[in-house]
């Protein structure tokens, strides 16, 4: 009788300990670096999919997931209830084999896979994920909204909102974002422009409206007040988005017209510029005056009015219109230097560039310091002052070398010995 009582107490005691441990465990319970055969066996035995975290010891985002996301109760509740959870260091043990086996899915670290009981990948995500995004992404995979299934459905011609939304979400989760702008653009062709004011539709495609030549961009530009107040879009973010798209379009025109003399190409660029000017002249978006000024200066260059270019640049500098356009300013002053004959203009450029370089030299970081020494060297050469030109050229080369060294430090690049 005493023995039976002892066994009962022992068993109930152990049961209490096990329950206490189970209650204490809040995050995901992983099989870490276990034999892959054992993970597959458990998946079949428990009739579950496998959630696999593919990580490396040097991967920062992997550590972030393990420290901040996987231990959360809401994450553990979901994953422990639905999957056999496994994690593998992709550089040792079975991890090496799995990295090779699933190499078409592992685009970087961390990669997060859903694998069926036969070892076939059915869904994937990649990169650091917030808890709610990780749960939503893997829940979609569990419900059959997997990336392969959605891709197949999309390629078969499905363009309804739900399919496109789920497909874009799956691509985002898998860090396969390169095709999303095209998908968003194709979807926008199937809906009236007014639908962009639907908050759900805007949330799906709004961020991809960046091309000034599209009807969607021009619609948003004309209705920017309504998007701010009716749709609740952040005005600052929207202006920055529209501005970045416009900046790229203006840059394209300047780059192409600088390199070609082909009449057809120049006519095409002139037509595109006319479209941009119609929006730029309304001055309803921050930095639009800057891009309009750049086009005006480029037009002067195309018509050979170098002296007027200089006066336009001085005027723009006085009004700070070309702030943050250091490359354009330096390149334009260099072009004027190479093509002007008036020494007053040359000395004017020298005064401006020297003053700007002295201000830039006061910055602490070589990486953000403007480098106008090449323009200064060109002016001195044109003025026949060879010694000063050589000194400026040397300063230019030294500063560029410092920038390169600083850049290598940031990206951890080591010089070959």
Secondary structure, 3 states (H helix, E strand, C coil): CHHHHHHHHHHHHHHHHHHHHHHHCCCCCCEECCCHHHHHHHHHHHCCEEEEEEECCCCHHHHHHHHHHCCCHHHHHHHHHHEEEEEEECCCCHHHHHHHHCCCCCCCCCEEEEECCCCCEEEEEECCCCHHHHHHHHHHHHCCCCHHHHHHHHHCCCCCHHHHHHHHHHHHHCCCCCCHHHHHHHHHCCCCHHHHHCHHHHHHHHHHCCCCCCHHHHHHHHCHHHHHHCCCCCHHHHHHHHHHHHHHHHHHHHHHHHHCCCHHHHHHHHHHHHHHHHHHCCCCCCCHHHHHHHHHHHHHHHCCCHHHHHHHHHHHHHCCCCCCCHHHHHHHHHHHHHHCCCHHHHHHHHHHHHHHHHHHCCCCCCCCCCCCHHHHHHHHHHCCCHHHHHHHHHHHHHHHHHHHHHHHHHHCCCCCC
